Amino acid sequence: MNWTFENFKPALDNLTPQVREKAVKIAHKLMEQGGISEERAIQQAIVRAEEWFYNSEG
């Protein structure tokens, strides 16, 4: 299943395109694993994507 996370578009719009793309990928993985709501998945995904971005920038 391909989740669109449309309800969370405002939260995603505040991210850079690179971080947004990573957050959506992470959220999709979390949803595939199951046991998590879309809201929680996108929240966790945003945090992880931002961490990924800051770590990759050195």
C-alpha positions in Angstrom: 0.0 0.0 0.0 1.2 3.5 -0.8 0.3 6.0 1.9 0.1 9.6 0.8 0.0 11.3 4.3 -2.2 14.0 2.9 -3.5 14.9 6.3 0.1 15.8 7.3 0.9 17.9 4.2 1.4 21.2 6.3 4.0 19.5 8.5 5.8 18.1 5.4 5.7 21.4 3.6 7.9 23.0 6.2 10.7 20.7 5.3 13.3 21.0 2.6 12.6 18.9 -0.4 15.4 16.5 0.5 14.3 16.0 4.1 10.6 15.8 3.0 11.4 13.0 0.5 13.4 11.1 3.2 10.6 11.6 5.8 8.0 10.1 3.4 10.2 7.1 2.7 10.8 6.5 6.4 7.0 6.9 7.2 6.2 4.4 4.4 8.6 1.9 6.0 7.1 2.5 9.4 3.6 1.9 8.1 4.6 -1.2 6.3 6.0 -2.6 9.6 2.6 -2.0 11.1 1.6 -1.3 14.7 1.8 2.5 14.3 -0.7 5.2 13.3 -0.1 7.4 10.3 0.2 10.4 12.7 2.9 8.7 14.8 4.7 7.4 11.7 5.0 10.8 10.1 6.1 12.4 13.4 8.8 9.8 13.9 9.8 10.0 10.2 10.2 13.8 10.3 12.5 13.5 13.4 14.5 10.8 11.8 14.8 12.5 8.4 16.0 15.7 10.1 18.5 13.8 12.1 19.6 12.0 8.9 20.0 15.4 7.2 22.0 17.0 10.0 24.3 13.9 10.3 24.9 13.8 6.5 25.8 17.5 6.5 28.7 16.8 8.9 
